[in-house]
Amino acid sequence: MVGREPTDVDMDVDGMSDDDGSSSKHRDFVQSLERGLAIIRVFNADRPRLTVSEIAHVAGLTRAAVRRFLFTLTELGYVQPHRDGYELTPRVLELGYSYLSSLTFPDAALPHLEKLVAETGEASEGAILDRGDVVYVVRVPGTALMTISVSVGARRPAYATALGRAMLANLPPAKLDAYLETVELTPMLPNTITEPQALREELARVREQGYALVNQELEIGLIALAVPIRDRRGHTRAAINLSTHIGRKSVQDLRDLAPKAQQAAADIELGLRHSVSWSD
């Protein structure tokens, strides 16, 4: 609508379109709602306060139509008059909060994992901890064919995965003790850590450096780096990783990607800050 010359027949008495029927929009499409939302969208950081004429110009509506919409939006509390113009009120945040509050970890993580994969070329997964296993809940494949194939819902032993160690390392001491007392550290490969004390020391190292790195402990050739995802109270609730083959990247190459993974984690945490599903 921006850039269209407004006319005096933008809206009839009922607030519906005066189009001649050539519109491709569905007959149930409510154009008055579209225009009301368009008025809200004309405000931004560069245009925090606007006059009726300015709103009409940007939205492509008549001044008369804008005045009617502004009256309604003011009555509903989304807009307030300010001197010779109008500005949004904090109530408009409610429109986005409903979406934010419904976000789940996979929803919030997916676009950031896609960006991480695009930047690194390596696969990325997100997982939660459940009864001593990691459960994969979101995955974005990399550009190369990997020998390991995991799908959403797959489970792997937490102690042998970077994702699992990123979460185990941040458990409260009592919960970590309970885990180590009950888990059977079965050797998956010769490199797999199977001694409880050695695992404790590795988890302490993970806590200190802020990420976990596993080198061929789950599958031959597979190396992975993972970082925790925390809720707004600082509790670790999930983890994300980058995984690749040792033939594609060295351990140090993967370690060098830790800052990118940590930035993705921070972005995911920000997206989940208002999620009801992510609250305690």
PAMI-589976 format. One record per residue (C-alpha): residue number from 0; residue in three letters; z, x, y. Coordinates in nm, 3 decimals, always signed. Last residue first. Layout:
<atoms>
ATOM NUM ALA Z X Y
...
</atoms>
This chain:
<atoms>
ATOM 279 ASP +3.541 +0.984 -2.266
ATOM 278 SER +3.222 +0.928 -2.073
ATOM 277 TRP +2.880 +1.031 -2.208
ATOM 276 SER +2.773 +0.682 -2.316
ATOM 275 VAL +2.870 +0.552 -1.972
ATOM 274 SER +2.633 +0.804 -1.815
ATOM 273 HIS +2.721 +0.908 -1.463
ATOM 272 ARG +2.727 +1.287 -1.514
ATOM 271 LEU +2.456 +1.275 -1.780
ATOM 270 GLY +2.173 +1.397 -1.555
ATOM 269 LEU +2.389 +1.676 -1.416
ATOM 268 GLU +2.480 +1.787 -1.768
ATOM 267 ILE +2.111 +1.797 -1.858
ATOM 266 ASP +2.033 +2.014 -1.556
ATOM 265 ALA +2.317 +2.251 -1.641
ATOM 264 ALA +2.193 +2.279 -1.999
ATOM 263 ALA +1.840 +2.356 -1.878
ATOM 262 GLN +1.984 +2.627 -1.654
ATOM 261 GLN +2.175 +2.771 -1.949
ATOM 260 ALA +1.859 +2.779 -2.161
ATOM 259 LYS +1.673 +2.962 -1.885
ATOM 258 PRO +1.962 +3.207 -1.840
ATOM 257 ALA +1.969 +3.277 -2.217
ATOM 256 LEU +1.601 +3.378 -2.230
ATOM 255 ASP +1.683 +3.749 -2.228
ATOM 254 ARG +1.872 +3.699 -2.553
ATOM 253 LEU +1.549 +3.581 -2.712
ATOM 252 ASP +1.368 +3.899 -2.614
ATOM 251 GLN +1.671 +4.099 -2.728
ATOM 250 VAL +1.658 +3.939 -3.073
ATOM 249 SER +1.289 +4.024 -3.089
ATOM 248 LYS +1.022 +3.765 -3.030
ATOM 247 ARG +0.719 +3.644 -3.222
ATOM 246 GLY +0.775 +3.817 -3.555
ATOM 245 ILE +1.144 +3.729 -3.545
ATOM 244 HIS +1.040 +3.366 -3.552
ATOM 243 THR +1.157 +3.123 -3.284
ATOM 242 SER +1.439 +2.891 -3.183
ATOM 241 LEU +1.564 +2.793 -2.839
ATOM 240 ASN +1.876 +2.585 -2.838
ATOM 239 ILE +2.066 +2.286 -2.705
ATOM 238 ALA +2.428 +2.190 -2.759
ATOM 237 ALA +2.648 +1.881 -2.769
ATOM 236 ARG +2.981 +1.739 -2.651
ATOM 235 THR +3.164 +2.040 -2.511
ATOM 234 HIS +3.452 +1.918 -2.293
ATOM 233 GLY +3.440 +2.025 -1.928
ATOM 232 ARG +3.567 +1.699 -1.784
ATOM 231 ARG +3.218 +1.610 -1.657
ATOM 230 ASP +3.074 +1.641 -2.005
ATOM 229 ARG +2.964 +1.972 -2.151
ATOM 228 ILE +2.641 +2.087 -2.316
ATOM 227 PRO +2.681 +2.415 -2.502
ATOM 226 VAL +2.423 +2.695 -2.526
ATOM 225 ALA +2.207 +2.803 -2.819
ATOM 224 LEU +1.993 +3.102 -2.919
ATOM 223 ALA +1.792 +3.106 -3.238
ATOM 222 ILE +1.635 +3.350 -3.482
ATOM 221 LEU +1.441 +3.245 -3.791
ATOM 220 GLY +1.267 +3.510 -4.000
ATOM 219 ILE +1.445 +3.418 -4.323
ATOM 218 GLU +1.637 +3.094 -4.281
ATOM 217 LEU +1.995 +3.008 -4.190
ATOM 216 GLU +2.144 +3.348 -4.112
ATOM 215 GLN +1.826 +3.509 -3.981
ATOM 214 ASN +1.968 +3.623 -3.645
ATOM 213 VAL +2.195 +3.370 -3.477
ATOM 212 LEU +2.268 +3.388 -3.106
ATOM 211 ALA +2.539 +3.179 -2.942
ATOM 210 TYR +2.578 +3.139 -2.566
ATOM 209 GLY +2.836 +3.171 -2.291
ATOM 208 GLN +2.911 +3.543 -2.329
ATOM 207 GLU +3.287 +3.505 -2.374
ATOM 206 ARG +3.283 +3.185 -2.576
ATOM 205 VAL +3.015 +3.324 -2.809
ATOM 204 ARG +3.215 +3.645 -2.859
ATOM 203 ALA +3.519 +3.439 -2.954
ATOM 202 LEU +3.298 +3.249 -3.197
ATOM 201 GLU +3.187 +3.577 -3.356
ATOM 200 GLU +3.547 +3.690 -3.396
ATOM 199 ARG +3.643 +3.361 -3.557
ATOM 198 LEU +3.343 +3.388 -3.790
ATOM 197 ALA +3.451 +3.736 -3.897
ATOM 196 GLN +3.799 +3.601 -3.963
ATOM 195 PRO +3.663 +3.313 -4.172
ATOM 194 GLU +3.439 +3.540 -4.383
ATOM 193 THR +3.099 +3.394 -4.474
ATOM 192 ILE +2.876 +3.513 -4.190
ATOM 191 THR +2.517 +3.467 -4.305
ATOM 190 ASN +2.312 +3.787 -4.301
ATOM 189 PRO +2.249 +3.791 -4.679
ATOM 188 LEU +2.117 +3.433 -4.657
ATOM 187 MET +2.271 +3.085 -4.690
ATOM 186 PRO +2.607 +3.226 -4.791
ATOM 185 THR +2.850 +2.932 -4.829
ATOM 184 LEU +3.132 +2.926 -4.578
ATOM 183 GLU +3.323 +2.633 -4.724
ATOM 182 VAL +3.479 +2.445 -4.434
ATOM 181 THR +3.830 +2.304 -4.461
ATOM 180 GLU +4.062 +2.560 -4.305
ATOM 179 LEU +3.798 +2.681 -4.058
ATOM 178 TYR +3.748 +2.328 -3.926
ATOM 177 ALA +4.119 +2.259 -3.892
ATOM 176 ASP +4.167 +2.584 -3.702
ATOM 175 LEU +3.878 +2.494 -3.471
ATOM 174 LYS +4.033 +2.155 -3.406
ATOM 173 ALA +4.371 +2.310 -3.324
ATOM 172 PRO +4.213 +2.571 -3.095
ATOM 171 PRO +4.021 +2.312 -2.887
ATOM 170 LEU +3.651 +2.340 -2.973
ATOM 169 ASN +3.434 +2.558 -2.750
ATOM 168 ALA +3.329 +2.816 -3.007
ATOM 167 LEU +3.249 +2.538 -3.253
ATOM 166 MET +2.993 +2.389 -3.015
ATOM 165 ALA +2.787 +2.702 -2.946
ATOM 164 ARG +2.846 +2.800 -3.308
ATOM 163 GLY +2.684 +2.483 -3.434
ATOM 162 LEU +2.375 +2.518 -3.217
ATOM 161 ALA +2.338 +2.883 -3.314
ATOM 160 THR +2.342 +2.782 -3.679
ATOM 159 ALA +2.525 +2.918 -3.985
ATOM 158 TYR +2.875 +2.785 -3.904
ATOM 157 ALA +2.744 +2.441 -3.816
ATOM 156 PRO +2.593 +2.368 -4.155
ATOM 155 ARG +2.261 +2.184 -4.103
ATOM 154 ARG +2.184 +1.813 -4.075
ATOM 153 ALA +1.855 +1.636 -4.004
ATOM 152 GLY +1.867 +1.315 -3.799
ATOM 151 VAL +1.579 +1.410 -3.570
ATOM 150 SER +1.353 +1.638 -3.764
ATOM 149 VAL +1.377 +1.997 -3.875
ATOM 148 SER +1.102 +2.218 -4.007
ATOM 147 ILE +1.169 +2.588 -4.044
ATOM 146 THR +0.864 +2.807 -4.102
ATOM 145 MET +0.754 +2.765 -3.743
ATOM 144 LEU +0.401 +2.694 -3.623
ATOM 143 ALA +0.364 +2.831 -3.273
ATOM 142 THR +0.348 +2.642 -2.942
ATOM 141 GLY +0.702 +2.515 -2.963
ATOM 140 PRO +0.825 +2.184 -3.098
ATOM 139 VAL +1.050 +1.958 -2.887
ATOM 138 ARG +1.350 +1.815 -3.069
ATOM 137 VAL +1.622 +1.557 -3.008
ATOM 136 VAL +1.916 +1.432 -3.216
ATOM 135 TYR +1.966 +1.715 -3.465
ATOM 134 VAL +2.297 +1.677 -3.646
ATOM 133 VAL +2.509 +1.991 -3.664
ATOM 132 ASP +2.746 +1.989 -3.956
ATOM 131 GLY +3.122 +2.025 -3.989
ATOM 130 ARG +3.196 +1.655 -3.985
ATOM 129 ASP +2.957 +1.579 -3.698
ATOM 128 LEU +2.864 +1.816 -3.416
ATOM 127 ILE +2.580 +1.712 -3.185
ATOM 126 ALA +2.231 +1.854 -3.158
ATOM 125 GLY +1.948 +1.936 -2.919
ATOM 124 GLU +1.639 +2.127 -3.020
ATOM 123 SER +1.395 +2.366 -2.857
ATOM 122 ALA +1.083 +2.532 -2.989
ATOM 121 GLU +0.943 +2.839 -2.817
ATOM 120 GLY +0.664 +2.875 -2.562
ATOM 119 THR +0.917 +2.991 -2.302
ATOM 118 GLU +0.837 +2.795 -1.986
ATOM 117 ALA +0.673 +2.496 -2.155
ATOM 116 VAL +0.952 +2.485 -2.414
ATOM 115 LEU +1.216 +2.479 -2.140
ATOM 114 LYS +1.028 +2.205 -1.953
ATOM 113 GLU +1.009 +1.993 -2.267
ATOM 112 LEU +1.377 +2.060 -2.329
ATOM 111 HIS +1.451 +1.937 -1.976
ATOM 110 PRO +1.247 +1.621 -2.025
ATOM 109 LEU +1.421 +1.549 -2.360
ATOM 108 ALA +1.783 +1.617 -2.266
ATOM 107 ALA +1.865 +1.306 -2.065
ATOM 106 ASP +1.727 +1.061 -2.318
ATOM 105 PRO +1.861 +1.260 -2.615
ATOM 104 PHE +2.212 +1.270 -2.455
ATOM 103 THR +2.215 +0.898 -2.377
ATOM 102 LEU +2.138 +0.741 -2.041
ATOM 101 SER +2.269 +0.389 -1.979
ATOM 100 SER +2.488 +0.482 -1.681
ATOM 99 LEU +2.196 +0.653 -1.509
ATOM 98 TYR +1.978 +0.344 -1.530
ATOM 97 SER +2.245 +0.108 -1.395
ATOM 96 TYR +2.334 +0.369 -1.134
ATOM 95 GLY +1.987 +0.369 -0.985
ATOM 94 LEU +2.005 +0.025 -0.822
ATOM 93 GLU +2.375 +0.071 -0.751
ATOM 92 LEU +2.289 +0.365 -0.527
ATOM 91 VAL +2.130 +0.113 -0.288
ATOM 90 ARG +2.486 +0.008 -0.202
ATOM 89 PRO +2.537 +0.328 -0.006
ATOM 88 THR +2.361 +0.162 +0.290
ATOM 87 LEU +2.002 +0.220 +0.399
ATOM 86 GLU +1.909 +0.253 +0.765
ATOM 85 TYR +1.764 +0.025 +1.032
ATOM 84 GLY +1.645 +0.068 +1.388
ATOM 83 ASP +1.721 +0.004 +1.755
ATOM 82 ARG +2.092 +0.087 +1.731
ATOM 81 HIS +2.163 +0.093 +1.358
ATOM 80 PRO +2.098 -0.221 +1.154
ATOM 79 GLN +2.215 -0.216 +0.791
ATOM 78 VAL +2.023 -0.218 +0.466
ATOM 77 TYR +2.129 -0.276 +0.103
ATOM 76 GLY +2.407 -0.525 +0.182
ATOM 75 LEU +2.247 -0.841 +0.044
ATOM 74 GLU +2.238 -0.999 +0.393
ATOM 73 THR +2.081 -0.679 +0.528
ATOM 72 LEU +1.817 -0.682 +0.254
ATOM 71 THR +1.735 -1.044 +0.338
ATOM 70 PHE +1.708 -0.981 +0.712
ATOM 69 LEU +1.509 -0.666 +0.646
ATOM 68 PHE +1.263 -0.860 +0.431
ATOM 67 ARG +1.212 -1.121 +0.700
ATOM 66 ARG +1.171 -0.856 +0.972
ATOM 65 VAL +0.922 -0.665 +0.759
ATOM 64 ALA +0.707 -0.977 +0.717
ATOM 63 ALA +0.697 -1.032 +1.092
ATOM 62 ARG +0.619 -0.666 +1.157
ATOM 61 THR +0.319 -0.693 +0.929
ATOM 60 LEU +0.308 -0.480 +0.618
ATOM 59 GLY +0.152 -0.144 +0.524
ATOM 58 ALA +0.480 +0.011 +0.410
ATOM 57 VAL +0.455 +0.311 +0.645
ATOM 56 HIS +0.331 +0.113 +0.948
ATOM 55 ALA +0.564 -0.184 +0.895
ATOM 54 ILE +0.862 +0.046 +0.854
ATOM 53 GLU +0.776 +0.225 +1.176
ATOM 52 SER +0.734 -0.104 +1.364
ATOM 51 VAL +1.067 -0.237 +1.237
ATOM 50 THR +1.238 +0.083 +1.346
ATOM 49 LEU +1.341 +0.358 +1.108
ATOM 48 ARG +1.647 +0.565 +1.016
ATOM 47 PRO +1.673 +0.813 +0.727
ATOM 46 ARG +1.305 +0.912 +0.750
ATOM 45 ASP +1.284 +1.279 +0.651
ATOM 44 ALA +1.552 +1.244 +0.384
ATOM 43 ASN +1.398 +0.918 +0.264
ATOM 42 PHE +1.347 +0.557 +0.371
ATOM 41 VAL +1.007 +0.408 +0.288
ATOM 40 ARG +1.135 +0.328 -0.061
ATOM 39 ILE +1.363 +0.043 +0.050
ATOM 38 ILE +1.068 -0.125 +0.223
ATOM 37 ALA +0.856 -0.088 -0.089
ATOM 36 LEU +1.131 -0.261 -0.288
ATOM 35 GLY +1.095 -0.569 -0.066
ATOM 34 ARG +0.718 -0.548 -0.097
ATOM 33 GLU +0.722 -0.547 -0.474
ATOM 32 LEU +0.970 -0.835 -0.476
ATOM 31 SER +0.738 -1.035 -0.249
ATOM 30 GLN +0.450 -0.956 -0.482
ATOM 29 VAL +0.606 -1.131 -0.777
ATOM 28 PHE +0.368 -1.065 -1.070
ATOM 27 ASP +0.355 -1.377 -1.287
ATOM 26 ARG -0.022 -1.410 -1.236
ATOM 25 HIS -0.068 -1.057 -1.368
ATOM 24 LYS -0.214 -0.807 -1.125
ATOM 23 SER -0.589 -0.740 -1.118
ATOM 22 SER -0.622 -0.902 -0.777
ATOM 21 SER -0.948 -1.094 -0.719
ATOM 20 GLY -0.767 -1.423 -0.676
ATOM 19 ASP -0.839 -1.459 -0.307
ATOM 18 ASP -0.521 -1.277 -0.215
ATOM 17 ASP -0.266 -1.465 -0.001
ATOM 16 SER +0.018 -1.310 -0.196
ATOM 15 MET +0.354 -1.483 -0.228
ATOM 14 GLY +0.634 -1.517 +0.025
ATOM 13 ASP +0.637 -1.897 +0.000
ATOM 12 VAL +0.529 -1.942 +0.362
ATOM 11 ASP +0.236 -1.704 +0.320
ATOM 10 MET +0.242 -1.331 +0.323
ATOM 9 ASP +0.009 -1.060 +0.439
ATOM 8 VAL -0.178 -1.316 +0.642
ATOM 7 ASP -0.111 -1.156 +0.980
ATOM 6 THR -0.277 -0.838 +0.865
ATOM 5 PRO -0.148 -0.492 +0.781
ATOM 4 GLU -0.400 -0.205 +0.777
ATOM 3 ARG -0.359 -0.028 +0.446
ATOM 2 GLY -0.235 +0.334 +0.471
ATOM 1 VAL +0.053 +0.290 +0.234
ATOM 0 MET +0.000 +0.000 +0.000
</atoms>
